[in-house]
Amino acid sequence: MRISVIGSGYVGIVTGATLAEAGFKITCLDILEEKISDIKRGISPIYEPGLERLIRNGLDSGNLNASTELEKHIANSDVVFVCVGTPSNEDGSIDLQYIENVSKTIGKSIKDSEKDIVVVVKSTVVPLTTEETVQKIILEESGRGRETVGIAMNPEFLREGSAVDDALNPDRIVLGCTDEKSKAALMKIYEGHTCPIMHCDPRTAEMIKYSSNSFLAAKISFVNELANMCDKWNMDFEMVAEGMGMDSRISKQFLRAGVGFGGSCFPKDVKALRRAAKNDGLGSEMLDATLSVNEKQPEIVVNMAREILGELKNKRIVVLGLAFKADTDDVRESRAFNIVEKLKNENVEVIGHDPQATEAFAEESGITCTDDLEEALRDADCAIIQTEWNEYKSIKPEFLCNLMKKPVVIDGRRTFDNGYFAGTGVEYVAIGLGN
Ligand code: UGA
């Protein structure tokens, strides 16, 4: 089976490299020369643990190839995965321009071919897109009939930082097929997996993806609201979460309170689903609340700083962690931007620290960023933790006392256990910790 993966971003390269590892002949396609030449030299276009090793394995075994010649490779493929980005428009709706362009390219590429092909949408797209946009454009552009062009929607559930492991060991596979041809091809591709495989139509598969992300995002906003109550009533939300998580219907996961969710998925997907619902005359109060709570959370750590330091003007505050979460260099929709913006508005001297993400963050925010913890903390009046990097968990209290002007830690991610700083001279406050 010859498989092409269009789009060599986060979803595409992980899909390509893991399928190559499983023994399929994969060509990763992208219009950006630089990405393709990196992949060909065994360099991963994104920072993701374990990915570069798989890319190199694929190149060595000959299972993985990369190219900018989209039409040629699409025409020779049995299966094509669509993995291009689906960013947000200004009004929060999904921007389908890349999906539309790729659908046209696929249509053109297969126009003169007799070969059957299966097109699988992996990009996150709002319900009905696979049938009403992708399938429609491909059939129109190619002039071919449905019987020779299989179409399916197969959402990805990868988490950044553990994407390779998630792709190799998924907890479910959702196949939204319109026809038997695409179903047979996808069953072959995923035959090595033992997890449940769910069959449905493409629009249901699209909705499963949005519903899963929106549910998790809502869960985070909900626990953030509860944590704020715990703060007010002086109790530790982590204990409340522990008690809640013992109920298997609730589960322990995604009960971490903090400065809110970021990343390339949750904020964008919640906005896109809300917009799509609104466009069809449906209210979405839960989605509205999920987003508005998330916007307010970063304010809490700034208020904590003001309570402890008084006027913030001309104070030196270090934001520890710029990536939207640990184990990634991705700063998209990172809550660090919201925190930095608020501090800048109060004329604070803001320094950013991150082990992986300084370059991208400095470029977008304009603040000074460093990956040197000592340099970041020196003479600081306060440190706000935005990302729960392991590197921060091992910070010794003496280190802070020796370097900082005032050893104050405001923990926006509950990085440290309650009591870690007790009696050390470090003033420690955290979201959902109470007094
Ligand atoms: C998320 C989903 O978890 C994946 O299942 C999905 O495939 C992916 O989006 C996607 O649509 O591609 P990801 O964005 O990589 O994955 O990150 P998560 O680990 O879900 O974290 C998202 C944000 O929520 C982070 O900012 C994290 O700090 C925050 N979070 C997470 C919390 O604030 N509290 C929690 O308890 C968990």
Boltz pocket constraint, residues with backbone or C-beta under 6 A from the ligand:
constraints:
  - pocket:
      binder: B
      contacts: [[A, 124], [A, 156], [A, 157], [A, 158], [A, 159], [A, 160], [A, 161], [A, 213], [A, 216], [A, 220], [A, 253], [A, 254], [A, 255], [A, 256], [A, 257], [A, 258], [A, 259], [A, 260], [A, 261], [A, 262], [A, 263], [A, 264], [A, 265], [A, 266], [A, 324], [A, 325]]
      max_distance: 6.0
